[in-house]
Amino acid sequence: MYFSQGVHLALFDKPLFKEDIEAWQNGPVVRHLRSIFGSFEANAIPGPGEIDFSIYTNQQKELIYKIYSSYGEHTASYLRDLTHLHSIWQ
């Protein structure tokens, strides 16, 4: 969600979703999603095919799929390290 939000903000100058992203020790967290998917810990969570996309426009869905295709195969530790390159963790 972190990467999807960032790309959406960069392309359209508005957020993809309204929830805040918090900078936690192991990476960015959307609290509401953490409460749903927290039991997965560092394991893979279900792919976008299992999420209700009816609230998103076709353009937003395409963006989410592109981000998932780019980052979805990476490990939690790789993604953590990648997000920690951003200034908020420096």
N, CA, C and O atoms as a Tinker XYZ file with bonds, in Angstrom:
   360  protein
     1  N      0.829000   -1.185000    0.000000    73     2
     2  CA     0.000000    0.000000    0.000000    64     1     3
     3  C      0.875000    1.251000    0.000000    63     2     4     5
     4  O      0.519000    2.274000   -0.585000    81     3
     5  N      2.017000    1.152000    0.662000    73     3     6
     6  CA     2.951000    2.276000    0.729000    64     5     7
     7  C      3.366000    2.716000   -0.677000    63     6     8     9
     8  O      3.311000    3.902000   -1.004000    81     7
     9  N      3.778000    1.758000   -1.499000    73     7    10
    10  CA     4.224000    2.092000   -2.849000    64     9    11
    11  C      3.057000    2.556000   -3.721000    63    10    12    13
    12  O      3.209000    3.486000   -4.513000    81    11
    13  N      1.912000    1.925000   -3.582000    73    11    14
    14  CA     0.733000    2.343000   -4.352000    64    13    15
    15  C      0.337000    3.774000   -4.006000    63    14    16    17
    16  O      0.024000    4.573000   -4.888000    81    15
    17  N      0.356000    4.086000   -2.721000    73    15    18
    18  CA     0.009000    5.446000   -2.288000    64    17    19
    19  C      1.013000    6.459000   -2.844000    63    18    20    21
    20  O      0.628000    7.516000   -3.343000    81    19
    21  N      2.297000    6.126000   -2.753000    73    19    22
    22  CA     3.326000    7.044000   -3.234000    64    21    23
    23  C      3.238000    7.315000   -4.724000    63    22    24    25
    24  O      3.340000    8.461000   -5.162000    81    23
    25  N      3.048000    6.258000   -5.501000    73    23    26
    26  CA     2.945000    6.421000   -6.953000    64    25    27
    27  C      1.675000    7.189000   -7.308000    63    26    28    29
    28  O      1.698000    8.058000   -8.180000    81    27
    29  N      0.578000    6.876000   -6.643000    73    27    30
    30  CA    -0.680000    7.579000   -6.923000    64    29    31
    31  C     -0.547000    9.069000   -6.603000    63    30    32    33
    32  O     -1.016000    9.914000   -7.366000    81    31
    33  N      0.082000    9.387000   -5.493000    73    31    34
    34  CA     0.302000   10.797000   -5.142000    64    33    35
    35  C      1.176000   11.492000   -6.184000    63    34    36    37
    36  O      0.907000   12.629000   -6.570000    81    35
    37  N      2.220000   10.806000   -6.635000    73    35    38
    38  CA     3.130000   11.402000   -7.613000    64    37    39
    39  C      2.447000   11.633000   -8.962000    63    38    40    41
    40  O      2.680000   12.653000   -9.610000    81    39
    41  N      1.613000   10.695000   -9.381000    73    39    42
    42  CA     0.970000   10.801000  -10.688000    64    41    43
    43  C     -0.254000   11.712000  -10.707000    63    42    44    45
    44  O     -0.480000   12.440000  -11.673000    81    43
    45  N     -1.041000   11.666000   -9.634000    73    43    46
    46  CA    -2.343000   12.341000   -9.655000    64    45    47
    47  C     -2.502000   13.438000   -8.600000    63    46    48    49
    48  O     -3.543000   14.090000   -8.530000    81    47
    49  N     -1.477000   13.637000   -7.791000    73    47    50
    50  CA    -1.479000   14.671000   -6.754000    64    49    51
    51  C     -2.646000   14.526000   -5.780000    63    50    52    53
    52  O     -3.152000   15.515000   -5.249000    81    51
    53  N     -3.062000   13.284000   -5.554000    73    51    54
    54  CA    -4.080000   13.005000   -4.540000    64    53    55
    55  C     -3.878000   11.577000   -4.046000    63    54    56    57
    56  O     -3.378000   10.724000   -4.779000    81    55
    57  N     -4.266000   11.321000   -2.804000    73    55    58
    58  CA    -4.035000    9.990000   -2.237000    64    57    59
    59  C     -4.957000    8.926000   -2.836000    63    58    60    61
    60  O     -6.074000    9.219000   -3.262000    81    59
    61  N     -4.472000    7.708000   -2.856000    73    59    62
    62  CA    -5.264000    6.557000   -3.293000    64    61    63
    63  C     -6.261000    6.160000   -2.218000    63    62    64    65
    64  O     -7.367000    5.711000   -2.519000    81    63
    65  N     -5.862000    6.327000   -0.956000    73    63    66
    66  CA    -6.731000    6.007000    0.178000    64    65    67
    67  C     -6.489000    7.030000    1.273000    63    66    68    69
    68  O     -5.454000    7.696000    1.284000    81    67
    69  N     -7.438000    7.162000    2.195000    73    67    70
    70  CA    -7.391000    8.236000    3.190000    64    69    71
    71  C     -6.606000    7.891000    4.454000    63    70    72    73
    72  O     -6.158000    8.795000    5.161000    81    71
    73  N     -6.432000    6.619000    4.750000    73    71    74
    74  CA    -5.756000    6.228000    5.990000    64    73    75
    75  C     -4.301000    6.684000    5.985000    63    74    76    77
    76  O     -3.649000    6.719000    4.941000    81    75
    77  N     -3.809000    7.031000    7.164000    73    75    78
    78  CA    -2.409000    7.416000    7.309000    64    77    79
    79  C     -1.514000    6.193000    7.191000    63    78    80    81
    80  O     -1.912000    5.077000    7.524000    81    79
    81  N     -0.302000    6.423000    6.714000    73    79    82
    82  CA     0.728000    5.394000    6.709000    64    81    83
    83  C      1.711000    5.776000    7.803000    63    82    84    85
    84  O      2.260000    6.877000    7.804000    81    83
    85  N      1.926000    4.858000    8.730000    73    83    86
    86  CA     2.810000    5.113000    9.859000    64    85    87
    87  C      4.171000    4.469000    9.621000    63    86    88    89
    88  O      4.262000    3.393000    9.030000    81    87
    89  N      5.222000    5.132000   10.082000    73    87    90
    90  CA     6.584000    4.619000    9.943000    64    89    91
    91  C      6.928000    3.769000   11.160000    63    90    92    93
    92  O      7.352000    4.296000   12.189000    81    91
    93  N      6.748000    2.469000   11.045000    73    91    94
    94  CA     7.089000    1.537000   12.116000    64    93    95
    95  C      8.496000    1.008000   11.891000    63    94    96    97
    96  O      9.060000    1.160000   10.807000    81    95
    97  N      9.048000    0.398000   12.902000    73    95    98
    98  CA    10.421000   -0.096000   12.840000    64    97    99
    99  C     10.661000   -1.005000   11.633000    63    98   100   101
   100  O     11.702000   -0.905000   10.984000    81    99
   101  N      9.722000   -1.877000   11.330000    73    99   102
   102  CA     9.908000   -2.820000   10.228000    64   101   103
   103  C      9.273000   -2.372000    8.921000    63   102   104   105
   104  O      9.105000   -3.175000    8.004000    81   103
   105  N      8.921000   -1.106000    8.832000    73   103   106
   106  CA     8.391000   -0.592000    7.581000    64   105   107
   107  C      7.089000    0.154000    7.749000    63   106   108   109
   108  O      6.583000    0.298000    8.862000    81   107
   109  N      6.548000    0.629000    6.641000    73   107   110
   110  CA     5.312000    1.401000    6.678000    64   109   111
   111  C      4.107000    0.531000    7.016000    63   110   112   113
   112  O      4.014000   -0.619000    6.586000    81   111
   113  N      3.186000    1.099000    7.794000    73   111   114
   114  CA     2.004000    0.353000    8.242000    64   113   115
   115  C      0.759000    1.221000    8.105000    63   114   116   117
   116  O      0.744000    2.384000    8.509000    81   115
   117  N     -0.281000    0.635000    7.530000    73   115   118
   118  CA    -1.625000    1.207000    7.572000    64   117   119
   119  C     -2.326000    0.439000    8.686000    63   118   120   121
   120  O     -2.608000   -0.750000    8.540000    81   119
   121  N     -2.606000    1.112000    9.791000    73   119   122
   122  CA    -3.110000    0.436000   10.993000    64   121   123
   123  C     -4.311000   -0.474000   10.742000    63   122   124   125
   124  O     -4.366000   -1.592000   11.255000    81   123
   125  N     -5.262000    0.002000    9.958000    73   123   126
   126  CA    -6.457000   -0.798000    9.678000    64   125   127
   127  C     -6.076000   -2.114000    8.989000    63   126   128   129
   128  O     -6.614000   -3.170000    9.321000    81   127
   129  N     -5.155000   -2.045000    8.040000    73   127   130
   130  CA    -4.728000   -3.263000    7.345000    64   129   131
   131  C     -3.890000   -4.155000    8.244000    63   130   132   133
   132  O     -3.941000   -5.380000    8.134000    81   131
   133  N     -3.129000   -3.550000    9.120000    73   131   134
   134  CA    -2.335000   -4.334000   10.080000    64   133   135
   135  C     -3.262000   -5.167000   10.952000    63   134   136   137
   136  O     -2.948000   -6.312000   11.279000    81   135
   137  N     -4.407000   -4.598000   11.333000    73   135   138
   138  CA    -5.349000   -5.349000   12.169000    64   137   139
   139  C     -5.957000   -6.527000   11.406000    63   138   140   141
   140  O     -6.343000   -7.523000   12.018000    81   139
   141  N     -6.044000   -6.425000   10.093000    73   139   142
   142  CA    -6.596000   -7.502000    9.273000    64   141   143
   143  C     -5.530000   -8.537000    8.909000    63   142   144   145
   144  O     -5.768000   -9.740000    9.015000    81   143
   145  N     -4.365000   -8.069000    8.482000    73   143   146
   146  CA    -3.340000   -8.959000    7.951000    64   145   147
   147  C     -2.163000   -9.189000    8.891000    63   146   148   149
   148  O     -1.202000   -9.857000    8.508000    81   147
   149  N     -2.208000   -8.662000   10.097000    73   147   150
   150  CA    -1.090000   -8.771000   11.027000    64   149   151
   151  C     -0.661000  -10.185000   11.336000    63   150   152   153
   152  O      0.509000  -10.419000   11.641000    81   151
   153  N     -1.566000  -11.125000   11.267000    73   151   154
   154  CA    -1.216000  -12.513000   11.586000    64   153   155
   155  C     -0.271000  -13.125000   10.554000    63   154   156   157
   156  O      0.329000  -14.168000   10.812000    81   155
   157  N     -0.132000  -12.496000    9.400000    73   155   158
   158  CA     0.769000  -13.026000    8.378000    64   157   159
   159  C      2.233000  -12.738000    8.711000    63   158   160   161
   160  O      3.134000  -13.369000    8.160000    81   159
   161  N      2.467000  -11.778000    9.619000    73   159   162
   162  CA     3.829000  -11.374000    9.994000    64   161   163
   163  C      4.645000  -11.090000    8.734000    63   162   164   165
   164  O      4.275000  -10.219000    7.947000    81   163
   165  N      5.754000  -11.812000    8.533000    73   163   166
   166  CA     6.613000  -11.580000    7.367000    64   165   167
   167  C      6.256000  -12.496000    6.199000    63   166   168   169
   168  O      6.969000  -12.516000    5.195000    81   167
   169  N      5.175000  -13.245000    6.312000    73   167   170
   170  CA     4.757000  -14.144000    5.236000    64   169   171
   171  C      3.924000  -13.392000    4.205000    63   170   172   173
   172  O      3.404000  -12.310000    4.476000    81   171
   173  N      3.808000  -13.979000    3.029000    73   171   174
   174  CA     3.030000  -13.353000    1.956000    64   173   175
   175  C      1.557000  -13.276000    2.340000    63   174   176   177
   176  O      1.008000  -14.203000    2.936000    81   175
   177  N      0.935000  -12.173000    1.993000    73   175   178
   178  CA    -0.507000  -12.028000    2.211000    64   177   179
   179  C     -1.220000  -12.299000    0.889000    63   178   180   181
   180  O     -0.575000  -12.329000   -0.158000    81   179
   181  N     -2.524000  -12.495000    0.916000    73   179   182
   182  CA    -3.246000  -12.779000   -0.328000    64   181   183
   183  C     -3.018000  -11.694000   -1.376000    63   182   184   185
   184  O     -2.907000  -10.512000   -1.053000    81   183
   185  N     -2.952000  -12.113000   -2.617000    73   183   186
   186  CA    -2.752000  -11.178000   -3.716000    64   185   187
   187  C     -3.987000  -10.344000   -3.981000    63   186   188   189
   188  O     -5.039000  -10.568000   -3.382000    81   187
   189  N     -3.859000   -9.380000   -4.881000    73   187   190
   190  CA    -4.966000   -8.460000   -5.138000    64   189   191
   191  C     -6.223000   -9.125000   -5.671000    63   190   192   193
   192  O     -7.301000   -8.536000   -5.597000    81   191
   193  N     -6.118000  -10.333000   -6.206000    73   191   194
   194  CA    -7.295000  -11.020000   -6.714000    64   193   195
   195  C     -8.310000  -11.339000   -5.636000    63   194   196   197
   196  O     -9.472000  -11.607000   -5.942000    81   195
   197  N     -7.894000  -11.316000   -4.383000    73   195   198
   198  CA    -8.776000  -11.655000   -3.274000    64   197   199
   199  C     -9.296000  -10.424000   -2.533000    63   198   200   201
   200  O     -9.881000  -10.548000   -1.457000    81   199
   201  N     -9.090000   -9.263000   -3.091000    73   199   202
   202  CA    -9.496000   -8.008000   -2.459000    64   201   203
   203  C    -10.629000   -7.387000   -3.275000    63   202   204   205
   204  O    -10.619000   -7.452000   -4.504000    81   203
   205  N    -11.595000   -6.793000   -2.601000    73   203   206
   206  CA   -12.721000   -6.140000   -3.279000    64   205   207
   207  C    -12.265000   -4.802000   -3.856000    63   206   208   209
   208  O    -11.962000   -3.868000   -3.113000    81   207
   209  N    -12.221000   -4.718000   -5.151000    73   207   210
   210  CA   -11.757000   -3.509000   -5.826000    64   209   211
   211  C    -12.895000   -2.614000   -6.304000    63   210   212   213
   212  O    -12.656000   -1.668000   -7.055000    81   211
   213  N    -14.110000   -2.892000   -5.890000    73   211   214
   214  CA   -15.261000   -2.145000   -6.404000    64   213   215
   215  C    -15.228000   -0.656000   -6.052000    63   214   216   217
   216  O    -15.895000    0.143000   -6.709000    81   215
   217  N    -14.474000   -0.276000   -5.038000    73   215   218
   218  CA   -14.414000    1.135000   -4.644000    64   217   219
   219  C    -13.395000    1.933000   -5.464000    63   218   220   221
   220  O    -13.319000    3.155000   -5.340000    81   219
   221  N    -12.615000    1.245000   -6.299000    73   219   222
   222  CA   -11.566000    1.911000   -7.064000    64   221   223
   223  C    -11.974000    2.107000   -8.521000    63   222   224   225
   224  O    -12.752000    1.327000   -9.072000    81   223
   225  N    -11.442000    3.149000   -9.127000    73   223   226
   226  CA   -11.649000    3.370000  -10.556000    64   225   227
   227  C    -10.782000    2.382000  -11.337000    63   226   228   229
   228  O     -9.881000    1.761000  -10.773000    81   227
   229  N    -11.054000    2.241000  -12.615000    73   227   230
   230  CA   -10.229000    1.365000  -13.455000    64   229   231
   231  C     -8.774000    1.820000  -13.455000    63   230   232   233
   232  O     -7.860000    0.996000  -13.443000    81   231
   233  N     -8.564000    3.122000  -13.470000    73   231   234
   234  CA    -7.217000    3.684000  -13.441000    64   233   235
   235  C     -6.500000    3.307000  -12.138000    63   234   236   237
   236  O     -5.324000    2.942000  -12.159000    81   235
   237  N     -7.198000    3.394000  -11.025000    73   235   238
   238  CA    -6.612000    3.033000   -9.737000    64   237   239
   239  C     -6.323000    1.536000   -9.666000    63   238   240   241
   240  O     -5.282000    1.130000   -9.149000    81   239
   241  N     -7.232000    0.719000  -10.179000    73   239   242
   242  CA    -7.013000   -0.731000  -10.184000    64   241   243
   243  C     -5.783000   -1.092000  -11.010000    63   242   244   245
   244  O     -4.984000   -1.938000  -10.608000    81   243
   245  N     -5.638000   -0.456000  -12.146000    73   243   246
   246  CA    -4.475000   -0.711000  -12.999000    64   245   247
   247  C     -3.183000   -0.347000  -12.269000    63   246   248   249
   248  O     -2.200000   -1.086000  -12.335000    81   247
   249  N     -3.186000    0.775000  -11.586000    73   247   250
   250  CA    -2.015000    1.195000  -10.828000    64   249   251
   251  C     -1.682000    0.177000   -9.739000    63   250   252   253
   252  O     -0.522000   -0.203000   -9.582000    81   251
   253  N     -2.682000   -0.264000   -8.992000    73   251   254
   254  CA    -2.461000   -1.234000   -7.914000    64   253   255
   255  C     -1.891000   -2.530000   -8.479000    63   254   256   257
   256  O     -0.952000   -3.087000   -7.910000    81   255
   257  N     -2.436000   -3.014000   -9.579000    73   255   258
   258  CA    -1.922000   -4.243000  -10.199000    64   257   259
   259  C     -0.479000   -4.076000  -10.667000    63   258   260   261
   260  O      0.328000   -4.994000  -10.519000    81   259
   261  N     -0.150000   -2.921000  -11.227000    73   259   262
   262  CA     1.227000   -2.675000  -11.672000    64   261   263
   263  C      2.187000   -2.671000  -10.487000    63   262   264   265
   264  O      3.268000   -3.256000  -10.557000    81   263
   265  N      1.797000   -2.018000   -9.410000    73   263   266
   266  CA     2.649000   -1.983000   -8.221000    64   265   267
   267  C      2.794000   -3.388000   -7.651000    63   266   268   269
   268  O      3.896000   -3.806000   -7.297000    81   267
   269  N      1.691000   -4.116000   -7.563000    73   267   270
   270  CA     1.744000   -5.488000   -7.048000    64   269   271
   271  C      2.632000   -6.361000   -7.930000    63   270   272   273
   272  O      3.393000   -7.183000   -7.420000    81   271
   273  N      2.539000   -6.191000   -9.244000    73   271   274
   274  CA     3.376000   -6.968000  -10.160000    64   273   275
   275  C      4.853000   -6.649000   -9.972000    63   274   276   277
   276  O      5.705000   -7.524000  -10.125000    81   275
   277  N      5.153000   -5.406000   -9.645000    73   275   278
   278  CA     6.542000   -4.988000   -9.455000    64   277   279
   279  C      7.120000   -5.409000   -8.112000    63   278   280   281
   280  O      8.296000   -5.764000   -8.026000    81   279
   281  N      6.305000   -5.373000   -7.067000    73   279   282
   282  CA     6.817000   -5.589000   -5.715000    64   281   283
   283  C      6.281000   -6.841000   -5.025000    63   282   284   285
   284  O      6.823000   -7.253000   -3.999000    81   283
   285  N      5.240000   -7.447000   -5.561000    73   283   286
   286  CA     4.557000   -8.544000   -4.880000    64   285   287
   287  C      5.372000   -9.799000   -4.661000    63   286   288   289
   288  O      5.071000  -10.573000   -3.752000    81   287
   289  N      6.389000  -10.023000   -5.462000    73   287   290
   290  CA     7.199000  -11.239000   -5.332000    64   289   291
   291  C      8.369000  -11.080000   -4.362000    63   290   292   293
   292  O      9.059000  -12.054000   -4.060000    81   291
   293  N      8.593000   -9.876000   -3.878000    73   291   294
   294  CA     9.731000   -9.638000   -2.991000    64   293   295
   295  C      9.421000  -10.072000   -1.559000    63   294   296   297
   296  O      8.264000  -10.115000   -1.141000    81   295
   297  N     10.469000  -10.387000   -0.830000    73   295   298
   298  CA    10.310000  -10.789000    0.568000    64   297   299
   299  C     10.015000   -9.574000    1.439000    63   298   300   301
   300  O     10.252000   -8.432000    1.046000    81   299
   301  N      9.498000   -9.845000    2.617000    73   299   302
   302  CA     9.217000   -8.772000    3.573000    64   301   303
   303  C     10.498000   -8.026000    3.926000    63   302   304   305
   304  O     10.483000   -6.801000    4.046000    81   303
   305  N     11.598000   -8.742000    4.093000    73   303   306
   306  CA    12.850000   -8.075000    4.465000    64   305   307
   307  C     13.366000   -7.190000    3.327000    63   306   308   309
   308  O     13.905000   -6.113000    3.584000    81   307
   309  N     13.212000   -7.622000    2.090000    73   307   310
   310  CA    13.616000   -6.795000    0.954000    64   309   311
   311  C     12.786000   -5.509000    0.915000    63   310   312   313
   312  O     13.325000   -4.415000    0.749000    81   311
   313  N     11.475000   -5.657000    1.067000    73   311   314
   314  CA    10.597000   -4.483000    1.038000    64   313   315
   315  C     10.879000   -3.548000    2.205000    63   314   316   317
   316  O     10.858000   -2.328000    2.042000    81   315
   317  N     11.142000   -4.107000    3.377000    73   315   318
   318  CA    11.504000   -3.277000    4.529000    64   317   319
   319  C     12.756000   -2.476000    4.218000    63   318   320   321
   320  O     12.795000   -1.265000    4.439000    81   319
   321  N     13.786000   -3.154000    3.704000    73   319   322
   322  CA    15.033000   -2.463000    3.384000    64   321   323
   323  C     14.816000   -1.383000    2.327000    63   322   324   325
   324  O     15.409000   -0.307000    2.408000    81   323
   325  N     13.980000   -1.663000    1.350000    73   323   326
   326  CA    13.691000   -0.693000    0.299000    64   325   327
   327  C     12.977000    0.539000    0.863000    63   326   328   329
   328  O     13.329000    1.668000    0.524000    81   327
   329  N     11.991000    0.328000    1.707000    73   327   330
   330  CA    11.280000    1.472000    2.285000    64   329   331
   331  C     12.177000    2.264000    3.229000    63   330   332   333
   332  O     12.015000    3.476000    3.372000    81   331
   333  N     13.119000    1.584000    3.869000    73   331   334
   334  CA    13.999000    2.276000    4.806000    64   333   335
   335  C     15.035000    3.159000    4.111000    63   334   336   337
   336  O     15.766000    3.890000    4.779000    81   335
   337  N     15.106000    3.104000    2.799000    73   335   338
   338  CA    15.960000    4.030000    2.057000    64   337   339
   339  C     15.354000    5.428000    2.022000    63   338   340   341
   340  O     16.062000    6.405000    1.782000    81   339
   341  N     14.054000    5.530000    2.258000    73   339   342
   342  CA    13.365000    6.820000    2.223000    64   341   343
   343  C     13.698000    7.635000    3.472000    63   342   344   345
   344  O     13.987000    7.076000    4.530000    81   343
   345  N     13.654000    8.927000    3.342000    73   343   346
   346  CA    14.152000    9.847000    4.373000    64   345   347
   347  C     13.486000    9.706000    5.731000    63   346   348   349
   348  O     14.107000   10.029000    6.744000    81   347
   349  N     12.257000    9.240000    5.792000    73   347   350
   350  CA    11.574000    9.159000    7.084000    64   349   351
   351  C     12.284000    8.202000    8.053000    63   350   352   353
   352  O     12.157000    8.341000    9.270000    81   351
   353  N     13.029000    7.235000    7.512000    73   351   354
   354  CA    13.741000    6.281000    8.365000    64   353   355
   355  C     15.212000    6.650000    8.554000    63   354   356   357
   356  O     15.948000    5.927000    9.225000    81   355
   357  N     15.639000    7.751000    7.978000    73   355   358
   358  CA    17.056000    8.147000    8.093000    64   357   359
   359  C     17.325000    8.876000    9.387000    63   358   360
   360  O     18.460000    9.278000    9.645000    81   359
